[in-house]
Amino acid sequence: MTLVLMLGNVFTVHQPEISRVLGPVHGLAYTATVIAAVLVMGGRRRVWLLALIPGIGGLLASRAASAEQLERRTEGDGW
């Protein structure tokens, strides 16, 4: 969301105050996404490597972690 807001600002009104606020917020959101991916990766490098992709990495890492957790859950049920 912060990326969309920053790009919207650049392509429309380009207010420096908005950029000054959104820049650090976006950086913190990106860092938090990578840290969260590292915490839930469970030995799978693919999850946190996906989180490093700018823009959509958090979504990709979330899907990868969920798919692998679902796969592990079904293996444990004896299906």
LUMLUMLUM-626624 format. One line per field, with one value per atom (N, C-alpha, C): x, y negated, z negated; residue number from 1; atom name; residue in three letters. Coordinates in nm, 3 decimals, padded with zeros to 5 digits. Layout:
BEGIN
px	X_... $
py	Y_... $
pz	Z_... $
pos	NUM_... $
site	CA_... $
code	ALA_... $
***
This chain:
BEGIN
px	00.082_00.000_00.087_00.197_00.282_00.346_00.379_00.436_00.336_00.211_00.106_00.089_00.088_00.073_00.192_00.312_00.430_00.430_00.398_00.394_00.281_00.169_00.059_00.100_00.175_00.224_00.319_00.409_00.508_00.441_00.341_00.278_00.165_00.126_00.018_00.068_00.055_00.085_00.231_00.302_00.444_00.473_00.406_00.429_00.547_00.650_00.767_00.733_00.633_00.595_00.542_00.465_00.411_00.525_00.618_00.734_00.818_00.831_00.909_00.848_00.717_00.649_00.644_00.606_00.587_00.717_00.825_00.953_00.994_01.006_01.043_00.938_00.810_00.704_00.717_00.741_00.759_00.882_00.990_01.112_01.090_01.018_00.988_00.896_00.798_00.708_00.785_00.875_00.956_01.046_01.111_01.197_01.117_01.000_00.916_00.871_00.844_00.804_00.916_01.037_01.151_01.178_01.171_01.193_01.086_00.960_00.853_00.874_00.920_00.946_01.059_01.161_01.272_01.222_01.133_01.083_00.994_00.921_00.830_00.886_01.008_01.059_01.081_01.112_01.127_01.229_01.343_01.448_01.433_01.333_01.312_01.357_01.467_01.520_01.426_01.349_01.261_01.166_01.116_01.019_01.080_01.197_01.252_01.314_01.360_01.410_01.297_01.179_01.064_01.028_01.044_01.012_01.102_01.219_01.311_01.269_01.177_01.133_01.052_01.095_01.022_00.880_00.789_00.651_00.561_00.593_00.504_00.567_00.686_00.757_00.686_00.624_00.552_00.436_00.364_00.252_00.300_00.407_00.461_00.514_00.582_00.634_00.521_00.416_00.300_00.236_00.220_00.163_00.253_00.383_00.477_00.476_00.474_00.472_00.342_00.229_00.099_00.089_00.137_00.131_00.214_00.331_00.417_00.360_00.298_00.237_00.117_00.038_-00.077_-00.031_00.076_00.131_00.178_00.246_00.293_00.177_00.071_-00.045_-00.114_-00.129_-00.196_-00.112_00.020_00.108_00.094_00.077_00.063_-00.069_-00.173_-00.305_-00.318_-00.220_-00.226_-00.303_-00.325_-00.399_-00.318 $
py	00.119_00.000_-00.126_-00.122_-00.241_-00.267_-00.161_-00.179_-00.246_-00.205_-00.265_-00.413_-00.444_-00.584_-00.668_-00.614_-00.689_-00.714_-00.611_-00.629_-00.723_-00.715_-00.808_-00.952_-00.975_-01.109_-01.157_-01.072_-01.110_-01.145_-01.066_-01.087_-01.188_-01.239_-01.339_-01.472_-01.493_-01.623_-01.643_-01.537_-01.537_-01.636_-01.612_-01.693_-01.637_-01.717_-01.668_-01.621_-01.683_-01.644_-01.502_-01.465_-01.329_-01.230_-01.265_-01.177_-01.163_-01.271_-01.268_-01.175_-01.166_-01.079_-00.935_-00.919_-00.785_-00.709_-00.778_-00.711_-00.623_-00.680_-00.597_-00.490_-00.524_-00.426_-00.308_-00.338_-00.232_-00.147_-00.210_-00.137_-00.045_-00.094_-00.011_00.106_00.081_00.189_00.296_00.254_00.348_00.430_00.364_00.433_00.529_00.488_00.575_00.698_00.682_00.794_00.897_00.850_00.941_01.010_00.936_00.995_01.099_01.069_01.165_01.291_01.276_01.393_01.478_01.414_01.488_01.565_01.505_01.570_01.690_01.689_01.800_01.896_01.874_01.955_02.101_02.130_02.268_02.347_02.288_02.358_02.355_02.285_02.276_02.139_02.136_02.008_01.942_02.019_01.965_01.859_01.879_01.786_01.647_01.638_01.504_01.446_01.530_01.477_01.413_01.473_01.412_01.278_01.268_01.144_01.028_01.058_00.953_00.886_00.945_00.887_00.760_00.646_00.521_00.524_00.466_00.452_00.569_00.688_00.803_00.915_00.895_01.000_01.050_00.961_01.002_01.093_01.062_01.147_01.283_01.285_01.411_01.496_01.435_01.509_01.564_01.487_01.533_01.655_01.650_01.764_01.886_01.867_01.979_02.041_01.960_02.012_02.084_02.030_02.092_02.225_02.229_02.352_02.462_02.427_02.527_02.573_02.483_02.522_02.612_02.583_02.665_02.804_02.808_02.935_03.020_02.957_03.029_03.080_03.000_03.038_03.160_03.165_03.278_03.404_03.391_03.508_03.569_03.488_03.537_03.604_03.576_03.635_03.774_03.817_03.949_03.955_03.844_03.842_03.896 $
pz	00.000_00.000_00.000_-00.074_-00.079_00.057_00.130_00.263_00.356_00.350_00.433_00.398_00.270_00.228_00.273_00.260_00.302_00.453_00.530_00.676_00.716_00.647_00.674_00.650_00.545_00.515_00.624_00.668_00.768_00.900_00.939_01.070_01.069_00.951_00.948_00.892_00.764_00.704_00.666_00.639_00.601_00.488_00.376_00.257_00.178_00.155_00.081_-00.061_-00.122_-00.259_-00.262_-00.162_-00.154_-00.135_-00.049_-00.027_-00.153_-00.227_-00.350_-00.455_-00.457_-00.553_-00.501_-00.376_-00.322_-00.298_-00.273_-00.250_-00.367_-00.487_-00.603_-00.637_-00.621_-00.650_-00.554_-00.428_-00.329_-00.361_-00.399_-00.435_-00.554_-00.655_-00.771_-00.735_-00.650_-00.607_-00.530_-00.444_-00.367_-00.459_-00.553_-00.649_-00.736_-00.781_-00.863_-00.784_-00.655_-00.572_-00.562_-00.540_-00.529_-00.663_-00.772_-00.904_-00.936_-00.906_-00.928_-00.847_-00.723_-00.638_-00.696_-00.749_-00.810_-00.933_-01.009_-01.130_-01.100_-00.989_-00.958_-00.855_-00.809_-00.699_-00.736_-00.860_-00.904_-00.825_-00.794_-00.722_-00.570_-00.519_-00.374_-00.326_-00.254_-00.205_-00.106_-00.034_00.070_00.015_-00.106_-00.164_-00.182_-00.245_-00.268_-00.143_-00.050_00.077_00.157_00.152_00.219_00.155_00.024_-00.046_-00.004_00.050_00.093_00.224_00.298_00.426_00.396_00.450_00.423_00.480_00.406_00.454_00.419_00.465_00.446_00.364_00.314_00.242_00.119_00.044_-00.076_-00.045_00.061_00.101_00.149_00.227_00.276_00.161_00.066_-00.049_-00.134_-00.148_-00.225_-00.160_-00.029_00.043_00.033_00.045_00.038_-00.101_-00.204_-00.341_-00.368_-00.322_-00.344_-00.270_-00.147_-00.067_-00.132_-00.181_-00.244_-00.378_-00.453_-00.579_-00.554_-00.453_-00.418_-00.374_-00.296_-00.250_-00.368_-00.464_-00.582_-00.666_-00.675_-00.754_-00.695_-00.563_-00.500_-00.505_-00.504_-00.516_-00.655_-00.755_-00.893_-00.920_-00.838_-00.858_-00.799_-00.722_-00.663_-00.532_-00.469_-00.342_-00.234 $
pos	1_1_1_2_2_2_3_3_3_4_4_4_5_5_5_6_6_6_7_7_7_8_8_8_9_9_9_10_10_10_11_11_11_12_12_12_13_13_13_14_14_14_15_15_15_16_16_16_17_17_17_18_18_18_19_19_19_20_20_20_21_21_21_22_22_22_23_23_23_24_24_24_25_25_25_26_26_26_27_27_27_28_28_28_29_29_29_30_30_30_31_31_31_32_32_32_33_33_33_34_34_34_35_35_35_36_36_36_37_37_37_38_38_38_39_39_39_40_40_40_41_41_41_42_42_42_43_43_43_44_44_44_45_45_45_46_46_46_47_47_47_48_48_48_49_49_49_50_50_50_51_51_51_52_52_52_53_53_53_54_54_54_55_55_55_56_56_56_57_57_57_58_58_58_59_59_59_60_60_60_61_61_61_62_62_62_63_63_63_64_64_64_65_65_65_66_66_66_67_67_67_68_68_68_69_69_69_70_70_70_71_71_71_72_72_72_73_73_73_74_74_74_75_75_75_76_76_76_77_77_77_78_78_78_79_79_79 $
site	N_CA_C_N_CA_C_N_CA_C_N_CA_C_N_CA_C_N_CA_C_N_CA_C_N_CA_C_N_CA_C_N_CA_C_N_CA_C_N_CA_C_N_CA_C_N_CA_C_N_CA_C_N_CA_C_N_CA_C_N_CA_C_N_CA_C_N_CA_C_N_CA_C_N_CA_C_N_CA_C_N_CA_C_N_CA_C_N_CA_C_N_CA_C_N_CA_C_N_CA_C_N_CA_C_N_CA_C_N_CA_C_N_CA_C_N_CA_C_N_CA_C_N_CA_C_N_CA_C_N_CA_C_N_CA_C_N_CA_C_N_CA_C_N_CA_C_N_CA_C_N_CA_C_N_CA_C_N_CA_C_N_CA_C_N_CA_C_N_CA_C_N_CA_C_N_CA_C_N_CA_C_N_CA_C_N_CA_C_N_CA_C_N_CA_C_N_CA_C_N_CA_C_N_CA_C_N_CA_C_N_CA_C_N_CA_C_N_CA_C_N_CA_C_N_CA_C_N_CA_C_N_CA_C_N_CA_C_N_CA_C_N_CA_C_N_CA_C_N_CA_C_N_CA_C_N_CA_C_N_CA_C_N_CA_C_N_CA_C_N_CA_C_N_CA_C $
code	MET_MET_MET_THR_THR_THR_LEU_LEU_LEU_VAL_VAL_VAL_LEU_LEU_LEU_MET_MET_MET_LEU_LEU_LEU_GLY_GLY_GLY_ASN_ASN_ASN_VAL_VAL_VAL_PHE_PHE_PHE_THR_THR_THR_VAL_VAL_VAL_HIS_HIS_HIS_GLN_GLN_GLN_PRO_PRO_PRO_GLU_GLU_GLU_ILE_ILE_ILE_SER_SER_SER_ARG_ARG_ARG_VAL_VAL_VAL_LEU_LEU_LEU_GLY_GLY_GLY_PRO_PRO_PRO_VAL_VAL_VAL_HIS_HIS_HIS_GLY_GLY_GLY_LEU_LEU_LEU_ALA_ALA_ALA_TYR_TYR_TYR_THR_THR_THR_ALA_ALA_ALA_THR_THR_THR_VAL_VAL_VAL_ILE_ILE_ILE_ALA_ALA_ALA_ALA_ALA_ALA_VAL_VAL_VAL_LEU_LEU_LEU_VAL_VAL_VAL_MET_MET_MET_GLY_GLY_GLY_GLY_GLY_GLY_ARG_ARG_ARG_ARG_ARG_ARG_ARG_ARG_ARG_VAL_VAL_VAL_TRP_TRP_TRP_LEU_LEU_LEU_LEU_LEU_LEU_ALA_ALA_ALA_LEU_LEU_LEU_ILE_ILE_ILE_PRO_PRO_PRO_GLY_GLY_GLY_ILE_ILE_ILE_GLY_GLY_GLY_GLY_GLY_GLY_LEU_LEU_LEU_LEU_LEU_LEU_ALA_ALA_ALA_SER_SER_SER_ARG_ARG_ARG_ALA_ALA_ALA_ALA_ALA_ALA_SER_SER_SER_ALA_ALA_ALA_GLU_GLU_GLU_GLN_GLN_GLN_LEU_LEU_LEU_GLU_GLU_GLU_ARG_ARG_ARG_ARG_ARG_ARG_THR_THR_THR_GLU_GLU_GLU_GLY_GLY_GLY_ASP_ASP_ASP_GLY_GLY_GLY_TRP_TRP_TRP $
***
